[in-house]
Amino acid sequence: MFDVLFERTSDGDLYIDWLLSGLGWTLALAFFGWWIAFGVGIAIGVGRTVRNRFIARASRLYVEVFRNIPVLVQMFLWYFVLPELLPGAIGNWLKQMPPPWGSFFPALICLGLYTAARIAEQVRAGIEALPKGQAEAAQALGVGVWRTYRLVIIPQALRLIVPSLTSEVMGIYKNTSVALTIGLLELTAQARQISEITFQTFAAFAAATVIYLALALCAYQLMMAIDKATRIPGNAQTAVRKTPRVPDADRAMA
């Protein structure tokens, strides 16, 4: 079924090399996009919980805007609209950036900021799940608000939300396929290109499906290992209560 992947292209390469090249761009986009999303998401999630109304409202506005606009529309905005809004020299520089970087960086920013809005809500939920007494105790000891967040609240909140972050780690790999709409030859784009040239649609997209599945399973196993290593003792049931066994003599008397 996958014999077509080992055939030669017109340039002398193998079609599987196209898939591996697309896989490389997918991994790069997902990896660096995830770190952007993680950093921005923590900042916005903390902003949602502070007492400063301006910061809280600005953080909420960010979440509502980026989370409720489809990622495809955001991809087009970053690629087509942003260069037109910037000053002429900067906009022209972005337009003239050689491929694939001209498509990679807008896609990277788009996926990073879009995923950050989703992570921010999980960070907010993790912070609100912590007992308020911890922050009050830190402030009673003279620890400032931002040091309380940095040293007490955020580390615990992140440990609580590791299971829910698993879906976001896997989701950013899948969302990289949207980048094909702005010309980035990532995994899905390469599979489509193989399909259009060889007319072996099933083989091309089946191979891409297997690769995406393998990436998702690897990400899942990695996040489960992180969850196990960082789990807060007592927050998860580690043992199942066993029903006391009734002796036969007592059962007979009953």
C-alpha positions as a printed Julia matrix, in Angstrom:
254×3 Matrix{Float64}:
   0.0     0.0     0.0
   2.83    2.38    0.82
   4.98    1.38   -2.16
   4.42    4.79   -3.74
   6.38    6.43   -0.93
   9.56    4.67   -2.12
   9.22    5.7    -5.73
  11.41    8.4    -7.25
  10.14   11.92   -7.89
  11.04   13.95  -10.96
  13.92   15.45   -8.94
  15.3    12.03   -8.02
  14.13   12.11   -4.41
  11.83    9.61   -2.75
   8.28   10.59   -1.92
   8.9     9.51    1.64
  11.53   12.24    1.83
   8.75   14.74    1.17
   6.79   13.35    4.1
   9.84   13.48    6.36
  10.46   17.08    5.33
   6.85   17.92    6.14
   7.2    16.12    9.45
  10.2    18.27   10.3
   8.25   21.49    9.7
   5.3    20.11   11.68
   7.52   19.29   14.65
   9.26   22.66   14.52
   5.97   24.52   14.31
   4.41   22.54   17.16
   7.48   22.63   19.42
   8.22   26.34   19.25
   4.52   27.22   19.1
   3.94   25.26   22.29
   6.57   27.22   24.21
   5.08   30.5    23.03
   1.64   29.27   24.07
   2.91   28.03   27.43
   4.63   31.3    28.36
   1.85   33.59   27.16
  -0.83   31.29   28.57
   0.65   31.39   32.07
   0.87   35.19   31.97
  -2.71   35.6    30.75
  -4.03   32.93   33.14
  -2.44   34.72   36.1
  -3.83   37.99   34.8
  -7.33   36.52   34.92
  -7.01   35.98   38.69
  -5.35   39.2    39.92
  -7.31   41.91   41.71
  -6.23   44.65   39.29
  -9.36   45.21   37.18
  -7.5    46.55   34.16
  -5.19   43.51   33.96
  -8.05   41.09   34.61
 -10.27   42.63   31.93
  -7.44   42.85   29.4
  -6.6    39.18   30.02
 -10.25   38.19   29.63
 -10.47   40.17   26.38
  -7.42   38.33   25.05
  -8.97   34.96   25.86
 -12.34   35.82   24.34
 -10.81   37.17   21.12
  -8.27   34.44   20.43
 -10.36   31.52   21.64
 -13.53   32.41   19.73
 -12.05   33.27   16.33
 -11.4    30.14   14.2
  -7.72   29.31   13.89
  -8.0    29.34   10.08
  -9.24   32.95   10.12
  -6.45   33.91   12.5
  -3.91   32.25   10.19
  -5.12   34.41    7.28
  -5.05   37.54    9.44
  -1.45   37.01   10.49
  -0.3    36.15    6.97
  -2.3    38.5     4.75
  -3.51   41.37    6.97
  -0.66   42.01    9.43
   1.91   43.09    6.79
  -0.6    45.65    5.5
  -1.09   47.16    8.98
   2.6    47.52    9.8
   4.78   50.41    8.61
   5.77   50.13    4.94
   9.38   48.98    5.42
   8.49   46.28    7.95
   5.46   45.12    5.97
   7.48   44.83    2.76
  10.18   42.94    4.61
   7.62   40.43    5.82
   6.15   40.05    2.34
   9.57   39.52    0.75
  10.77   36.99    3.33
  11.95   33.9     1.4
   9.96   30.65    1.67
   9.29   28.75    3.8
  10.09   31.34    6.48
   7.52   33.77    5.12
   4.84   31.2     5.98
   6.5    29.61    9.0
   6.67   32.67   11.25
   3.04   33.82   10.77
   1.89   30.24   11.39
   4.1    30.03   14.49
   2.69   33.24   15.96
  -0.86   32.23   15.1
  -0.69   28.79   16.7
   1.22   30.06   19.72
  -1.23   32.85   20.57
  -4.31   30.77   19.74
  -3.22   27.9    21.99
  -2.17   30.38   24.7
  -5.79   31.49   25.08
  -6.83   27.91   25.79
  -3.95   27.31   28.2
  -4.76   30.56   30.03
  -8.19   29.24   30.99
  -6.66   26.04   32.32
  -4.1    28.0    34.34
  -6.92   30.14   35.75
  -8.87   27.03   36.71
  -5.79   25.52   38.35
  -5.17   28.67   40.4
  -8.79   28.88   41.51
  -8.72   25.21   42.54
  -6.02   25.88   45.14
  -7.05   26.67   48.73
  -7.1    30.43   49.33
  -5.37   29.87   52.65
  -2.03   29.32   50.91
  -1.97   32.79   49.38
  -3.22   34.3    52.63
  -0.5    32.51   54.6
   2.19   33.75   52.2
   0.95   37.33   52.5
   0.81   36.99   56.3
   4.5    36.07   56.21
   5.26   39.25   54.3
   5.61   37.7    50.83
   4.57   40.06   48.05
   1.74   39.29   45.63
   3.92   38.51   42.62
   6.37   36.43   44.66
   3.39   34.53   46.07
   2.26   33.74   42.55
   5.76   32.8    41.4
   6.82   30.71   44.38
   3.58   29.32   45.81
   0.58   29.46   43.52
   1.83   28.95   39.94
   4.03   25.87   40.66
   1.13   24.07   42.31
  -1.42   25.16   39.71
   0.77   23.87   36.87
   1.12   20.52   38.58
  -2.65   20.28   38.89
  -3.39   21.0    35.23
  -0.85   18.65   33.61
  -3.58   16.13   32.62
  -5.67   18.81   30.94
  -2.6    20.24   29.19
  -2.16   16.88   27.48
  -5.0    17.63   25.07
  -3.42   20.99   24.19
  -0.04   19.39   23.48
  -1.67   16.93   21.1
  -3.99   19.6    19.7
  -1.19   21.91   18.59
   0.28   19.09   16.48
  -3.04   18.67   14.73
  -3.57   22.4    14.26
  -0.28   22.68   12.38
  -2.11   21.26    9.35
  -3.91   24.62    8.99
  -0.56   26.15    7.96
  -0.88   24.52    4.53
  -3.43   27.23    3.66
  -0.66   29.86    3.68
   1.85   27.77    1.77
   3.87   26.0     4.46
   4.73   22.5     3.24
   4.15   20.7     6.52
   3.02   17.09    6.8
  -0.54   17.44    5.49
   0.57   19.69    2.62
   3.22   17.19    1.57
   0.69   14.35    1.69
  -1.65   16.34   -0.53
   1.19   17.1    -2.91
   2.05   13.39   -3.19
  -1.63   12.62   -3.78
  -1.93   15.17   -6.59
   1.2    13.93   -8.38
   0.81   10.16   -7.99
  -3.01    9.92   -7.65
  -2.36    7.57   -4.71
  -4.58    9.52   -2.34
  -5.22    6.7     0.1
  -1.56    5.78    0.51
  -0.41    9.39    0.92
  -2.97   10.38    3.54
  -2.84    7.0     5.29
   0.88    7.51    5.83
   0.25   11.02    7.15
  -2.47    9.65    9.46
  -0.11    7.05   10.9
   2.52    9.74   11.56
   0.0    12.02   13.27
  -1.2     9.12   15.4
   2.36    8.27   16.41
   3.01   11.91   17.36
  -0.15   12.02   19.46
   0.72    8.79   21.27
   4.27   10.01   21.98
   2.94   13.31   23.31
   0.42   11.45   25.48
   3.06    9.17   26.99
   5.36   12.13   27.64
   2.64   14.1    29.41
   1.63   11.08   31.47
   5.25   10.69   32.6
   5.39   14.39   33.52
   2.09   14.06   35.39
   3.37   11.08   37.34
   6.61   12.88   38.22
   4.98   16.15   39.28
   1.75   14.89   40.86
   0.99   16.46   44.23
   0.6    13.72   46.87
  -2.95   13.47   48.16
  -4.63   15.11   45.18
  -5.23   11.84   43.37
  -6.51    8.56   44.68
  -3.52    6.28   44.66
  -5.2     3.35   46.33
  -8.59    1.78   46.13
 -10.33    1.16   49.41
 -11.02   -2.47   49.99
 -14.2    -3.64   51.64
 -13.42   -5.37   54.95
 -13.78   -9.07   54.68
 -16.44  -10.48   57.0
 -15.36  -13.72   58.75
 -17.51  -16.75   58.02
 -18.44  -17.15   61.69
 -19.74  -13.6    61.97
 -21.6   -14.01   58.67
 -23.32  -17.11   59.96
 -24.37  -15.36   63.17
 -25.81  -12.49   61.12
